[in-house]
Amino acid sequence: MAKLNEYVMVAEASRILGVSQNTLRSWAEAGKIPMHRNPANGYRLFRQKDLEKFLAKVAKPEKKK
């Protein structure tokens, strides 16, 4: 299992991605970005590596068909 320090909460993750906390919550619920729950309190957690992968994915230009 990953260490807790590999995760950030919604406020920090939204700052990293440059979006509002509500937008991040919506993306997570829609499955656009992986989300985990803290088993102790149910808070949403985002792995920093997942955020980096998401940023890399959206930074790539789309290929024209």
Buried (B, 14 or more C-beta within 10 A) or exposed (E): EEEEEEBBEBEBBBEBBEBEBEEBBEBBEEEEBBBBEEEEEEEBBBBBEBBEEBEEEEEEEEEEE
